[in-house]
Amino acid sequence: MTAQPTPKGAWRITFLLFLFMLMNFADKVVVGLAGVPIMTDLKLEPDQFGLLGSAFFFLFSISAVAVGFLANRVETRWVLLALALIWALSQFPMIGNVGFVTLLICRIVLGAGEGPAGAVAAHAIYKWFPDEKRTLPTAILSQGSAFGVILAVPALNWLIVHYNWHYAFGALGIAGLLWVVVWLMLGEEGPLVSPSATAEETRIPYSLLLTSRTFIGCCAATFGAYWALSLGLTWFTPFIVRGLGFSQTEAGAISILPWVFGAVVVLLTGWISQMLMARGFSTRVARGILGAAPLIAGGIILGFLPYADSASLKIALLVAGSGVSGSIYVVCAPMISEFTPVSQRGAVISIYGAIYTLAGVLAPFVMGSMIQRASGGTEGYMTGFTINAVILAASGLLGLMLLWPNSERERLLAAARQPKFA
């Protein structure tokens, strides 16, 4: 079969959505980066700060599902525009002197706006690339998260150190508004999906799609990876400062390391996956195994963290263990798109995102509780990271058992034609 050509303008949209995801993660990381100054100014205990990290995800999953169904009916360019506008506006209240409750509410609103972001962006980009060419642009899209930290952390940390943490939030609000303006001028809807094409598709009941083994495997595997990511967003910098004794300036530089390593892992995963598929490997191998196996490795690496006897070794293990788990983000959305009809894809990918990001509600609060109960030093942090190690390894094992996207579509279509569903 001749490969379907990529439409003109696809890589321009990819770059704009890369910037969209860059903003998405810069907004997420700012609370963790400013964690120590925020806890000091607002006189917060560790469990309160953990609650602040978790609050971001209170409406995250609900909005992801709701907007996912909306994205099946509304052009994604307008959905993306509305989401970015919410992000920008939710930053500005933090410019003034705020209390814990105001900060909590703004983070909840921001989470509601960011919940659908990854799924809607993936749904949008798949309207520009045929299936066999989606893994690399998905990897680039997901790298918006890494570069959102790599590029934003030095600038935001400079504002925090030389001014205060309020300025960091204001800068993010202005940057968000600039993206909205650029997207209004250059954003377009992808041409690979037409109303007539989606009308002719065989719809598969959501009950079958959402209980398919690959969908469940993706949710389970990515849950573990997101547990590690949400800990990094909220607790990595406070751990560097309060747990290991580095200054805020030093911590800003160190906080980039997991994202640099993760960027390499994700881009390599995207390239290797696409190369394997070009050489005839099934997506079970090129996507499923390639994405799930590193989670097990990451869990094993994090398991050694409590036994490291130096700060540099602890940082290295934390960077490596968390970083390798990023491979799963590259492969799961393309796997789900393999067997999900286009007219249902936005909702299904959003529901997938809503489920795995529940880890973000739990992980920061669990870590905060461990620190609160510990006697001091790094004991609480080590307990929290050990829990992460177990969850990461278990999620990888579930992924290896359940991810079989290459045979999922035929099985689901056959089930959908049974009298019960026909």
N, C-alpha and C positions, 0 to 999 in steps of 0.2 A: 504494500500500500504506500502511496505517495504521501509524505508528511504534509499536513495542512500548513500553508504559509502563515507567518505572523503578521497581523495587520500593521500598517504604517501608524506610527504614534504609540505603539505598545510600550516601548522602552521609556518614552517621555512620561507616560502615566505611571509606569513602574517607579521612576525616580520620584515623582510627586507623592506617590503612596509610601515610598521609603521615607520621605520627609515627614509624612503624616504619622508613621509609626515612630519616627525619631522623636517627634513632639510628644507622642503618647507615653513613651518611657521616660523622657525627661520630666514630665509631670509626675510620674509615679515615684521617681527616685529622690525627688527633692526633700521629702519628709525624712527619709532615712539619712540622707547626706547632712541635713541640718538637725539630726536627732538630738545630739548632745546640747546644742544651744537652745532648742525648743524645750527639752526637758528641764534645762536650767532656768530659762525665763519663765516658763509656766509652772515650775515646781511639780513636775510629773514624776510619779513612781514608774518603775519598769512595766508593771502590768497595765497602767494607764496608757503608756506609750505603745504597748502592744495592741491595746484596744484601738488606738488611733490608726495604727497600721492596718488592722483588720477592718475598720470602719469603711475604708476605701472600697471594700468588696461587699458591703451589705446589700447594695442594689445592683451590683455588677452583673450577677447572673440573671436576675429578673429582667433588667433592661436588655441584656444580650439576647434573650429569647424573644422578647417583645419586638425589638428592632429587627431581629433576624427574619421574622415573619413579614414585617413591613418591607424589608429589602427584597422579598419575592415579588412585590407589587409596585414599589416605587423605584425610580432610577437611583442607582447607588451613588451617583455623583451628588445628588441632593441630600441623601442620608449622611454621607461623609462630611458635607459642608456643615450640616446641623450639629453633628457630633463635635467637630473641631471648634465651633462657636461656643458650645457649652463648656468645653475645656478651658478656653481662653477666659471667658467671663467668670468662671468659678475661682480663678486665681486672684482676681483683683481685691476681694475683701481682705486678703491676708497682708496687703500692703500696710494697713493701719495696725494699731494695737488691738489684737484680738485675744480672746480667752480660749480656753480649751474647747468649750461648746461650739463656738463659731468655727474654729479650725476643724472640729469633728464634722460639722454640717457641710462645710465646703468640700471636705474630702469625700463625704458620701455622695454629694452631687457630682463631683468629678468622676467618681467611680461609676455612677449611673451613665455618664456620658462616654466613658472609656470602655465599658463592658462589651459593647458590640463591635468595637473598633477593628480588632484583628480579623474577625469573621467577615465583616462587611468589606474590609479591604481585600481579603482573599477572594470573596465572591466577585468583587469588582475586577480584580486582575485576571480572573479566569475567563472573563468576557473578552480578553485580549490575547490569550494564549491557548492553543489546543492542548489536550491532555498530556501528550508526550513531551511537551515543552514547558510544563508548569512547575517542575521542581526547582529549577534555578531561579525564576522570578519569585517563587515563594521563599527561597532562601534569602534573596536580596530584600524582600519585604520584611522578613523576620529580623534582618540585620539592622533595620531601623531602630530596633530595641537596643542593640549593642551600641550603635553609634549615637543613639540618644543619650546614652550614659557616657561614652568615651568623649564626645564633644561637649556635652552639657556640664558634666561634673567639674572640669577645671574652671569654667566660667562661673557656674553657680557657686562653687566653693570659694572663688575669689570674692564674689559679692558677700558671701556669708562671713568670711574672715575680715574683709576690709570695711564692710558696712554692717549689715545684719541680715538675718534670714528672711526678713520681710521683702527685701529687695529681690531676692531670688525668685519668689513667687510672682512679683510684678514683672520681672523680665520674661518669665514663661508666658504670662498673659499677653504681653505685647507680641512675642514670637508667634503665638497661636493665631492672633488676629492677622498677622502678615501672611501666614499660610492660607487662611481663609480667602484673602484677597487674590493671591496667586492662583488658588484652585478655581475661583470664580472666573478667572481669565483663561485658564488653560485646561481645566478638567473636562473630560468627555466620558460618555458611556461607551463601553466596548461594543464592537460590531458583530461578535461571533454568536450572539444570541438574538434571534428574532422571535416575535410573538407567534408566528406560524409554526416555527420549529418547536417551541415549548408546548404549543397546543397539541402537537402530534405525539408527544412523549407518552409513554406508559407510566402513569403515576404509581408509585409504590406506597402503600399505607405507612404512615409515620410509625405505627406500632411495630412494623417489620423493620424499618430503617433504624429505629432507635434501640432495638433489641438485637440487631445483627452483631455477630461476634467481633467484627472489625471495628464497629462504632464503639462497642463496650471496651475493646482493647485500647483504642485511641484515648478514650476518657480516662481509663485506669493508668495508662503509661504517662500521659501528659499531666495527670494529677500529681504524680511524684516529682516530675520536673518543675512544675509550678510551685510546689512546696519549697523547693530549693530557691527558685527565683524570688518568691515573695519574702523569704528570709533575707535574701541578699538586698532587696529593695529597702527593707525596713531596718534590719539589724546589723548588716555588715559593717557600716561605718561606726555605729556605737560600739561594736565589738572591738574594732581597731583602736578606738580612742580609750574606752573605759576598760576593756578586757586586756588589751595588749600594751596600753600606755603610750600610744603615739599621739602627736598633736593633731589638731583639726586640719592644719595645712598638709601634714604628712598623710593623714588619712584620706584627704581628697585625691592625692596621687595614687595611693594604694587601691582605692575603691574602683579605679578604672580597670585594674588587672583582670578580674573575672570576666568583664565584658569584652576585653581584647581577646582573651583566650576563647571565650564563647563565640566571638565573631569568626575566628578561624575554624572552629569546629563546625559551625553552621554552614559556612560557605563551602567547606570541604565536603560536608554531607550532601549538599545540593549538587555539587559537581560530580561526586562519585555516584550518586543515585541516578542522575541523568545519563552518565557514561554506562552504567550497568544496564539500564533499560535499552540504550542504543545497541548494546551487544547481545540483547535477547534474553536477559534475565527477567524473571517474573517480578511483579511488584511486591510479591511476598518477600523476596530477597532484597530487591533494590530499594524498597521503602520500609517494609515491616521489620525485618531483621536488622537492617542498617540503622533504624531509628531506636529500636528497643534495647539492643545489646549494650550500647553505651550507658544506659541507665543503671544496669547492674554494676558495670565498672565504676560508675560514679558513687554508688552506694558503698562499694568496698573501699574506695579511696577515702570517703568521709568517715568510714568506720575507724580509720587509724588516727583521726584528728585528736582524740583525747590523749593519745600516747605520744604525741609529738612533744619534744622537749625544748623547742625554741620558737620564738614568735615567727621567724621567717618560714620555718617548716609548717607551722600551723596555717599561715597564709597560703603557702603553696598547695597544701592538701585541700584547703577550702576552695581555692580558685580552680584546681583541676577537677575535684569531685563535682562541683556545681556546674562547671563549664561544659563537661562532656555531655551532660543531660540535654543540652540545647538541640541535639540532633533530632529529637522527636518532634519539635515544632515544624521542621522542614517537611516532614513526610506525612503527617496525619491529615492535614487539610486536603492534599492531593489524593490520599487514599480514600477519604470520604467522598470526594468528588467523582471517583471512579464508578461508584455504584449508586450515587444519588442523582435522580433526575434534575436537570437544570432548574426547573420551575420550583423545586423544593430545596435546592442546594443552600440558599442563603439561610433558611431557617435551621436546617440540619447542622450546618457548620456552626451557627450561633448557639444552638443547644449544646453541641459539643464543647464550645468555649465556656458556656455557662456552667457546665458540670465540672470541668477540670479546674476552673478558677475558684471553685469553692475551697480549694487548698489555700487560697489567699486570705480567706476569712479565718481559717484555723491556725495557720503556721505562725503569723506574727504574735497572736495572742498566747499560743502555747509557749513560744520562746519567752515572751515577757513573764509568763507565770513561772517558768523554770528559773529565770533569773531572780524573780521576786522571792522565791522559796529557798534559793541557794544561800549558803553561808557567806559567800563573797568570792572575789577573784573571777576566775573563768569557769567555775564549776557549773553554774546555770547554763552558760553558753554551750559548754561541752555536752550537757544533757540534751539540750535542744538540737544540736547538730547530730547527735547520735540517733535521735528519733528520726531526723531527716534521712540519715543513712539507711535505716531500716525501710522507711517508706519508699525511698528511691529504688533500692534493690528489688523490693516486692513489686513495684509498678513495672519494672523492666521485665521481670519473669512473666507477669500477666500479659504484657505486650507480646513477648515471644510466643506465648501459647495462643493468643487470640487474633493476631493481625494476619488475615488472609484475604487481602483486597482483590486479588486476581480472580478469585472464584465467587466473590460475593454478589456481583450484579446478576449473574445468571441464576443463582440460587434464589435471590430475592424476587426476580421477575417471575420465576416459576411459582413461587409461593403466592405472589400477588394475583396470579391467574387462577388460583384455586377458587372453587365456588364460594367459599367463605368471604373472599375479598373481591371477587370479580364484580 
